[in-house]
Amino acid sequence: MQVDFKALLANIRDGIYFTDFYRRIIYWNAGAERITGFGAEEVIGSLCADNILIHVDEQGRSLCKSHCPLAASMNDAVPREAEVYLHHKLGHRIPVHVRVAPLYDNKGQLIGGAEFFTDIYNQAIMAERLRELECLALLDALTGLPNRHHLLPELTSRFHEKSRFNLDFGLIFVDIDRFKETNDVYGHDVGDLMLKTAANTLKATVRPFDLVGRWGGDEFLCIVRNVDTLLIETTAQRLLAVLNASTVHVNESCIQIGASLGVTMARAGDTNETLIKRADALMYASKQKGRNQITYG
């Protein structure tokens, strides 16, 4: 019995690509097209070092030109796994689990490498959440995120959870930097695209049981459940790093997204109003200190 391996690879939902000895991409399956938005004709023949997918880790470090798991596996013959954020063609970031291994010919000579990557963003959970929110008219029309009419009851629920079960939570207030300037220079369509790109990146970067919503304008709230001070700080650093690695393309221009963040834990005696007001003030402090940074308090 003969197996059509090419057809099999083409129909696997995971992304798969092969490279030659020089890490030039020679195969790109339909799963890779679906996850990244890049068609095979756009990537085959390019080098990993060309940085098309612009893999970054949680600290926002570029992996394609250094720290590349595939290059390391081809060098020492050890398969590797990692969780990284790849660059979608539309500009936002997608978290993926990658598995890499070297490829050899029948004489045992290294001829290239293979990478398999799986979209680990929990689409089923989010799709169900979106259907529920749509029924309640609690979605922001532009970004598809929960709006403030959903965020406020969610905060109230987190306070009840904290009171009954002693489960701590925190709030991250995100404001896109220089958003008005982007609107003024490039127009509102580009501004809207920047908001949608930031929204897609934020919701794909937090955990499935955390909640990201659009508070209004260029402001977003992230309600982070069951965390301590160290974990919420780590979460905020990851959000900013991945936002910084997201871009909006306008003709020949590439606009990098920057943001100012305010981060705080819910305290005894807090209400929705006091918690949001404190996070907002901390975000504004980040603006005053030069933008694109985080202030904790």
Backbone torsions as a table, in degrees:
resi	resn	phi	psi	omega
1	MET	NA	130.6	177.6
2	GLN	-100.2	138.3	179.1
3	VAL	-107.9	130.9	177.3
4	ASP	-84.3	87.9	-175.3
5	PHE	-65.8	-32.2	179.7
6	LYS	-63.9	-43.6	177.8
7	ALA	-67.0	-37.0	179.1
8	LEU	-62.6	-47.8	179.8
9	LEU	-64.4	-36.1	-178.1
10	ALA	-65.2	-28.8	-174.7
11	ASN	-98.3	-2.5	176.1
12	ILE	-72.0	136.2	-176.8
13	ARG	-71.2	-26.7	176.4
14	ASP	-66.3	153.4	173.0
15	GLY	-78.8	136.4	179.5
16	ILE	-137.1	131.8	168.6
17	TYR	-142.9	151.0	178.0
18	PHE	-115.9	149.1	175.5
19	THR	-125.2	161.3	172.8
20	ASP	-86.7	-170.2	-177.1
21	PHE	-57.9	-30.7	-176.3
22	TYR	-93.6	11.5	-177.8
23	ARG	62.9	35.8	171.7
24	ARG	-91.2	129.1	-175.6
25	ILE	-70.8	125.8	-178.1
26	ILE	-118.7	-11.1	177.6
27	TYR	-148.5	140.9	-175.5
28	TRP	-148.6	112.4	-172.4
29	ASN	-88.3	175.9	-177.7
30	ALA	-65.0	-32.8	177.4
31	GLY	-62.2	-39.5	177.0
32	ALA	-64.7	-38.8	177.0
33	GLU	-62.7	-44.2	-177.4
34	ARG	-64.6	-42.7	-175.4
35	ILE	-74.5	-39.0	-172.7
36	THR	-97.5	-22.7	-174.4
37	GLY	85.4	-9.2	179.4
38	PHE	-90.8	128.2	175.9
39	GLY	-76.9	159.6	-178.8
40	ALA	-57.1	-38.3	-177.2
41	GLU	-66.3	-18.3	-179.7
42	GLU	-85.8	-20.8	-173.4
43	VAL	-117.0	-30.3	-177.8
44	ILE	-63.4	130.2	-176.9
45	GLY	99.4	-15.6	178.5
46	SER	-87.9	159.6	178.7
47	LEU	-93.2	148.4	174.2
48	CYS	-55.4	-36.7	-178.9
49	ALA	-67.5	-13.4	174.6
50	ASP	-68.5	-14.1	169.9
51	ASN	67.4	38.9	179.3
52	ILE	-65.6	-48.3	-177.8
53	LEU	-82.4	-16.2	175.2
54	ILE	46.7	55.5	177.5
55	HIS	-58.7	134.1	172.7
56	VAL	-131.1	155.3	175.9
57	ASP	-94.8	-170.9	-176.0
58	GLU	-64.6	-21.7	178.3
59	GLN	-89.4	2.2	180.0
60	GLY	81.3	8.6	-179.6
61	ARG	-75.3	134.1	177.8
62	SER	-70.8	133.2	-177.2
63	LEU	-105.8	-15.9	-171.6
64	CYS	-72.9	-30.8	-178.9
65	LYS	-100.2	-16.5	174.7
66	SER	-154.4	159.1	-179.5
67	HIS	62.2	23.2	-176.5
68	CYS	-75.5	121.4	178.9
69	PRO	-60.1	-37.7	-179.4
70	LEU	-66.1	-43.3	178.7
71	ALA	-62.9	-40.0	179.5
72	ALA	-64.3	-40.9	179.9
73	SER	-67.7	-37.7	177.2
74	MET	-67.8	-26.2	-178.7
75	ASN	-80.4	-41.0	-174.5
76	ASP	-115.0	3.4	176.1
77	ALA	66.6	21.1	179.4
78	VAL	-106.9	118.5	175.7
79	PRO	-61.1	150.2	-177.9
80	ARG	-136.8	159.6	172.8
81	GLU	-132.9	148.7	178.5
82	ALA	-160.5	158.5	171.5
83	GLU	-109.7	122.9	-176.6
84	VAL	-135.1	174.2	176.3
85	TYR	-116.1	118.9	178.3
86	LEU	-98.2	162.3	-177.3
87	HIS	-90.9	116.3	174.4
88	HIS	-76.7	151.6	-178.2
89	LYS	-56.6	-31.3	-178.4
90	LEU	-79.5	-6.3	173.7
91	GLY	113.0	-22.4	-178.6
92	HIS	-85.1	175.7	-175.9
93	ARG	-105.1	142.7	178.3
94	ILE	-122.0	124.2	175.4
95	PRO	-77.1	130.2	-179.1
96	VAL	-134.6	149.9	171.0
97	HIS	-98.5	120.4	-177.1
98	VAL	-108.5	144.2	174.5
99	ARG	-128.6	123.9	-174.5
100	VAL	-124.7	152.5	179.5
101	ALA	-157.9	150.8	175.1
102	PRO	-75.5	156.7	176.3
103	LEU	-115.6	138.1	-178.8
104	TYR	-125.3	154.2	173.4
105	ASP	-86.3	-178.1	-175.1
106	ASN	-71.9	-2.8	174.9
107	LYS	-102.5	3.7	179.1
108	GLY	82.1	13.2	179.1
109	GLN	-89.7	136.5	178.2
110	LEU	-64.6	125.7	179.7
111	ILE	-121.4	-7.3	-179.1
112	GLY	165.4	-156.7	-178.7
113	GLY	-147.5	164.1	179.4
114	ALA	-132.0	140.6	174.1
115	GLU	-128.9	130.7	172.9
116	PHE	-112.1	131.4	178.7
117	PHE	-135.7	141.2	-175.7
118	THR	-119.6	130.5	175.1
119	ASP	-67.7	115.4	-176.5
120	ILE	-101.4	6.7	173.4
121	TYR	-71.9	126.2	-171.2
122	ASN	-76.3	86.1	-175.0
123	GLN	-67.3	-34.5	-178.5
124	ALA	-65.4	-44.6	179.3
125	ILE	-63.6	-44.8	-177.6
126	MET	-67.5	-37.4	179.4
127	ALA	-62.4	-42.2	178.4
128	GLU	-65.6	-41.1	178.2
129	ARG	-62.2	-42.0	-179.8
130	LEU	-64.5	-39.7	178.5
131	ARG	-61.9	-40.9	178.6
132	GLU	-64.9	-43.5	-178.2
133	LEU	-67.7	-36.9	178.5
134	GLU	-61.8	-39.3	179.1
135	CYS	-63.2	-30.2	-177.5
136	LEU	-98.3	5.0	-179.9
137	ALA	55.5	43.0	-177.9
138	LEU	-111.5	18.3	179.4
139	LEU	-102.3	142.7	170.7
140	ASP	-72.7	128.4	-172.8
141	ALA	-64.7	-35.3	-175.5
142	LEU	-77.9	-50.9	-171.7
143	THR	-94.5	-17.6	-175.1
144	GLY	78.6	3.6	178.1
145	LEU	-84.6	160.0	170.3
146	PRO	-56.1	141.0	177.9
147	ASN	-95.7	-175.5	-174.3
148	ARG	-65.9	-22.8	178.5
149	HIS	-69.8	-20.9	172.9
150	HIS	-95.1	-33.9	-177.2
151	LEU	-64.1	-40.2	-176.9
152	LEU	-64.6	-48.7	174.8
153	PRO	-61.3	-33.6	178.0
154	GLU	-64.2	-42.1	176.5
155	LEU	-61.6	-43.3	177.8
156	THR	-58.7	-41.7	178.5
157	SER	-63.8	-37.4	179.8
158	ARG	-67.7	-34.9	176.5
159	PHE	-66.3	-41.0	176.7
160	HIS	-63.0	-40.3	179.4
161	GLU	-64.5	-39.7	178.5
162	LYS	-65.8	-40.7	-178.8
163	SER	-68.6	-42.0	-174.4
164	ARG	-82.4	-38.8	-171.8
165	PHE	-118.4	3.4	179.8
166	ASN	58.6	37.4	178.0
167	LEU	-95.6	111.5	-178.0
168	ASP	-72.9	152.4	174.5
169	PHE	-147.8	166.5	-179.5
170	GLY	-141.7	175.7	-176.6
171	LEU	-131.6	135.1	174.4
172	ILE	-117.7	118.4	179.7
173	PHE	-98.8	121.0	-175.1
174	VAL	-115.8	127.0	176.1
175	ASP	-126.3	124.9	-178.5
176	ILE	-69.5	129.6	-177.9
177	ASP	-75.7	143.0	174.3
178	ARG	53.1	34.8	-177.9
179	PHE	-67.7	-41.4	179.5
180	LYS	-61.7	-39.2	178.8
181	GLU	-63.4	-39.5	177.5
182	THR	-61.4	-44.9	177.3
183	ASN	-60.5	-44.2	-176.2
184	ASP	-66.8	-39.3	-175.1
185	VAL	-82.2	-43.8	-170.8
186	TYR	-107.9	-14.0	179.9
187	GLY	101.2	163.3	-174.3
188	HIS	-68.9	-27.5	177.9
189	ASP	-62.7	-40.9	178.0
190	VAL	-70.1	-38.6	176.1
191	GLY	-60.0	-42.1	177.4
192	ASP	-63.5	-40.2	178.8
193	LEU	-63.8	-38.1	177.6
194	MET	-63.4	-42.6	178.8
195	LEU	-63.4	-42.3	179.8
196	LYS	-67.2	-37.2	178.2
197	THR	-65.9	-44.3	178.1
198	ALA	-62.6	-41.8	-179.8
199	ALA	-62.5	-45.8	179.9
200	ASN	-62.1	-39.7	179.6
201	THR	-67.4	-44.9	-177.9
202	LEU	-62.6	-48.1	-175.1
203	LYS	-69.6	-24.6	178.5
204	ALA	-84.4	-12.0	-174.8
205	THR	-97.5	-29.3	178.8
206	VAL	-78.8	168.3	177.7
207	ARG	-72.1	157.6	-177.0
208	PRO	-59.4	-29.2	-177.4
209	PHE	-94.0	0.9	169.4
210	ASP	-87.2	168.6	-176.2
211	LEU	-133.2	129.0	173.4
212	VAL	-112.0	133.2	177.6
213	GLY	-140.3	162.5	175.9
214	ARG	-92.7	118.1	-179.0
215	TRP	-77.9	-33.8	179.2
216	GLY	154.1	149.9	179.3
217	GLY	56.8	-123.1	178.9
218	ASP	-106.0	26.9	-177.1
219	GLU	-110.0	137.3	178.4
220	PHE	-128.5	148.1	174.3
221	LEU	-116.2	137.9	173.7
222	CYS	-118.6	114.6	176.3
223	ILE	-93.7	114.9	-171.8
224	VAL	-110.1	115.7	-172.3
225	ARG	-91.5	152.0	170.1
226	ASN	51.3	57.6	-178.4
227	VAL	-131.2	161.3	167.8
228	ASP	-111.4	-176.1	-175.9
229	THR	-61.1	-43.0	-178.3
230	LEU	-64.0	-42.9	-176.8
231	LEU	-68.9	-38.8	-179.7
232	ILE	-70.7	-32.2	175.5
233	GLU	-65.8	-41.9	177.6
234	THR	-62.9	-40.6	178.5
235	THR	-61.9	-44.4	179.9
236	ALA	-63.5	-40.8	178.8
237	GLN	-63.5	-38.9	178.4
238	ARG	-66.0	-43.7	179.4
239	LEU	-58.3	-47.3	-178.0
240	LEU	-65.9	-41.3	-179.1
241	ALA	-62.7	-43.2	-177.7
242	VAL	-74.1	-34.8	173.4
243	LEU	-60.4	-44.6	-179.6
244	ASN	-62.0	-25.5	179.5
245	ALA	-89.0	3.7	179.1
246	SER	-101.4	145.9	-173.9
247	THR	-138.0	159.3	171.8
248	VAL	-121.5	128.6	-177.7
249	HIS	-102.8	129.0	178.5
250	VAL	-131.1	108.1	-176.3
251	ASN	52.6	-117.2	-179.5
252	GLU	-93.6	-1.0	-177.4
253	SER	-94.6	146.1	176.1
254	CYS	-124.0	113.7	-176.4
255	ILE	-100.3	118.8	177.0
256	GLN	-83.7	139.8	-179.2
257	ILE	-86.7	126.6	173.4
258	GLY	-117.2	157.5	-178.4
259	ALA	-152.7	152.1	173.4
260	SER	-109.6	131.6	-174.1
261	LEU	-120.0	142.0	169.5
262	GLY	-119.5	130.2	-171.8
263	VAL	-128.3	129.9	178.9
264	THR	-151.8	152.8	173.5
265	MET	-93.3	149.3	174.0
266	ALA	-67.9	137.2	-176.8
267	ARG	-117.2	163.4	174.3
268	ALA	-58.9	133.7	-179.5
269	GLY	87.3	-7.2	178.3
270	ASP	-68.8	154.8	168.6
271	THR	-125.5	174.2	174.3
272	ASN	-51.9	-46.1	-175.1
273	GLU	-64.8	-46.9	-176.6
274	THR	-69.3	-36.0	-179.7
275	LEU	-66.5	-47.0	-179.8
276	ILE	-65.4	-41.0	-179.2
277	LYS	-62.0	-40.8	-179.7
278	ARG	-68.0	-44.3	178.8
279	ALA	-62.5	-38.6	178.3
280	ASP	-63.9	-43.4	179.3
281	ALA	-64.2	-38.6	178.3
282	LEU	-67.1	-38.5	175.7
283	MET	-61.8	-43.3	-179.7
284	TYR	-63.4	-34.4	176.5
285	ALA	-62.5	-37.2	175.6
286	SER	-62.3	-39.3	176.5
287	LYS	-60.9	-46.2	-176.2
288	GLN	-65.5	-27.8	-178.5
289	LYS	-85.8	0.8	175.2
290	GLY	124.7	3.8	177.3
291	ARG	72.2	168.8	176.3
292	ASN	52.6	48.6	178.1
293	GLN	-154.2	-179.8	-174.3
294	ILE	-122.9	137.4	172.8
295	THR	-121.2	129.2	-178.7
296	TYR	-105.5	150.8	177.1
297	GLY	-174.7	NA	NA
